[in-house]
Structure formats: C-alpha cells, structure tokens
C-alpha cells in the first residue's frame, strides 16, 4: 500500500510540474481592466484564486448572476490611442413588430433548446419588467441583434 501511495504522490507531482510548464502565468491586479470574450472591458474587482477573478460589471450587465470567471476566458484590455469610451455609441438594434420599430436595450435571459430558443428582451424606454418580452431567436434578423445574442451567450456560459 505504501508503494502505491508513493507512486500516486510522485505521479501527482510530475503532472503538476508538467502542467505548470505550459500554463501562462499572468499577474492580474485588482481594478485592472479586462475584456471578457470580446465584451467589455470590465474592471477586476477581486482576485479569487490564481486562476479566477471577480469582475465589476457596468450598469448594462448588472443583471448577471455570474461574476467570477476563469482567467482563461479573459483577455487583457489595452488602451487605444482613440478614446472609444467617449465616442458616439452605435444605435441600439431595432425590431419591427406590427409596423412599429422598437429598440432593444439588452437581453436579460434565455430559454429553450435547439431551434426553439427564446430571449427575454428589455425594450428601451420601457422600465417595467412586465414590458419585457420573450422573442424567438429567428426574430433577431439584423447583424446588430445577432451580435447582441452572441455577446449574451458568451456571458452566460
């Protein structure tokens, strides 16, 4: 039994040594800005462990329950010469229903599987949660709406 235990211990040490050789070690500082799978940037609120951090979300993403992410899902944010935060934001995606156009402020939730997926949409200018509505994914036809769905799906993974 001692020989087997020693062999397992040695194997665990060798495996850890091998994994550390191929792991990129980055020093993440609290309040550093990170980019979450091309959504963001977000500030790091807290370093939970060597491989995970808690992000501080902007008001647009406050509804998310998941705030701790593995660092492998994050990319460093580099400040560009052009100040993008102060530039004019693109218009919100539009959905046409009954001849009227409605602006999608953000996607709140997802339900369903396969090709029967629906998204809970918060409409711009409508503050009551009762005004939110479930829409089938096939109703998101513009590139801006499809990007909004992709970004949301990346966040809920």
URCOR-V861862 format. One record per residue. N is the residue number from 1. RES is the residue in one small letter. PSI is psi as a letter, one per 30 degrees, with the letter a starting at -180 (NA if undefined). NEAR is the number of other ideal C-beta (glycine too) atoms within 8 Angstrom. Layout:
n->N res->RES psi->PSI near->NEAR
n->N res->RES psi->PSI near->NEAR
This chain:
n->1 res->x psi->e near->4
n->2 res->x psi->e near->5
n->3 res->x psi->e near->6
n->4 res->x psi->e near->7
n->5 res->x psi->e near->8
n->6 res->x psi->e near->8
n->7 res->x psi->e near->8
n->8 res->x psi->e near->8
n->9 res->x psi->e near->8
n->10 res->x psi->e near->8
n->11 res->x psi->e near->8
n->12 res->x psi->e near->8
n->13 res->x psi->e near->8
n->14 res->x psi->e near->8
n->15 res->x psi->e near->8
n->16 res->x psi->e near->8
n->17 res->x psi->e near->8
n->18 res->x psi->e near->8
n->19 res->x psi->e near->8
n->20 res->x psi->f near->7
n->21 res->x psi->e near->6
n->22 res->x psi->f near->5
n->23 res->x psi->k near->6
n->24 res->x psi->k near->3
n->25 res->x psi->j near->4
n->26 res->x psi->k near->6
n->27 res->x psi->j near->4
n->28 res->x psi->k near->10
n->29 res->x psi->k near->6
n->30 res->x psi->k near->8
n->31 res->x psi->g near->6
n->32 res->x psi->k near->9
n->33 res->x psi->k near->9
n->34 res->x psi->l near->16
n->35 res->x psi->k near->13
n->36 res->x psi->j near->13
n->37 res->x psi->h near->9
n->38 res->x psi->g near->8
n->39 res->x psi->k near->8
n->40 res->x psi->a near->9
n->41 res->x psi->l near->7
n->42 res->x psi->k near->13
n->43 res->x psi->k near->10
n->44 res->x psi->k near->16
n->45 res->x psi->e near->10
n->46 res->x psi->k near->7
n->47 res->x psi->j near->8
n->48 res->x psi->e near->7
n->49 res->x psi->a near->5
n->50 res->x psi->f near->3
n->51 res->x psi->g near->6
n->52 res->x psi->l near->10
n->53 res->x psi->l near->14
n->54 res->x psi->k near->11
n->55 res->x psi->l near->13
n->56 res->x psi->j near->7
n->57 res->x psi->l near->10
n->58 res->x psi->l near->6
n->59 res->x psi->e near->5
n->60 res->x psi->f near->6
n->61 res->x psi->g near->9
n->62 res->x psi->f near->7
n->63 res->x psi->f near->5
n->64 res->x psi->k near->9
n->65 res->x psi->f near->3
n->66 res->x psi->j near->7
n->67 res->x psi->f near->9
n->68 res->x psi->k near->8
n->69 res->x psi->k near->11
n->70 res->x psi->k near->7
n->71 res->x psi->f near->10
n->72 res->x psi->f near->5
n->73 res->x psi->f near->8
n->74 res->x psi->l near->12
n->75 res->x psi->k near->7
n->76 res->x psi->k near->8
n->77 res->x psi->k near->9
n->78 res->x psi->k near->4
n->79 res->x psi->k near->3
n->80 res->x psi->l near->6
n->81 res->x psi->e near->2
n->82 res->x psi->k near->5
n->83 res->x psi->j near->6
n->84 res->x psi->f near->6
n->85 res->x psi->e near->4
n->86 res->x psi->f near->4
n->87 res->x psi->l near->7
n->88 res->x psi->k near->3
n->89 res->x psi->k near->4
n->90 res->x psi->l near->5
n->91 res->x psi->l near->6
n->92 res->x psi->l near->9
n->93 res->x psi->k near->11
n->94 res->x psi->k near->10
n->95 res->x psi->k near->12
n->96 res->x psi->k near->7
n->97 res->x psi->k near->6
n->98 res->x psi->h near->3
n->99 res->x psi->f near->4
n->100 res->x psi->l near->6
n->101 res->x psi->k near->6
n->102 res->x psi->k near->10
n->103 res->x psi->k near->11
n->104 res->x psi->k near->15
n->105 res->x psi->e near->7
n->106 res->x psi->l near->9
n->107 res->x psi->k near->12
n->108 res->x psi->e near->9
n->109 res->x psi->l near->6
n->110 res->x psi->k near->11
n->111 res->x psi->l near->7
n->112 res->x psi->l near->7
n->113 res->x psi->l near->4
n->114 res->x psi->b near->5
n->115 res->x psi->g near->5
n->116 res->x psi->h near->7
n->117 res->x psi->k near->11
n->118 res->x psi->l near->11
n->119 res->x psi->k near->14
n->120 res->x psi->j near->12
n->121 res->x psi->k near->13
n->122 res->x psi->k near->12
n->123 res->x psi->k near->12
n->124 res->x psi->k near->9
n->125 res->x psi->f near->5
n->126 res->x psi->j near->8
n->127 res->x psi->f near->4
n->128 res->x psi->k near->5
n->129 res->x psi->f near->4
n->130 res->x psi->f near->4
n->131 res->x psi->f near->9
n->132 res->x psi->k near->10
n->133 res->x psi->l near->7
n->134 res->x psi->k near->7
n->135 res->x psi->k near->10
n->136 res->x psi->k near->7
n->137 res->x psi->f near->10
n->138 res->x psi->f near->6
n->139 res->x psi->f near->7
n->140 res->x psi->j near->13
n->141 res->x psi->f near->6
n->142 res->x psi->l near->8
n->143 res->x psi->e near->5
n->144 res->x psi->e near->9
n->145 res->x psi->e near->12
n->146 res->x psi->e near->10
n->147 res->x psi->e near->8
n->148 res->x psi->e near->13
n->149 res->x psi->e near->12
n->150 res->x psi->e near->8
n->151 res->x psi->e near->10
n->152 res->x psi->e near->11
n->153 res->x psi->e near->9
n->154 res->x psi->e near->11
n->155 res->x psi->e near->12
n->156 res->x psi->f near->8
n->157 res->x psi->NA near->5
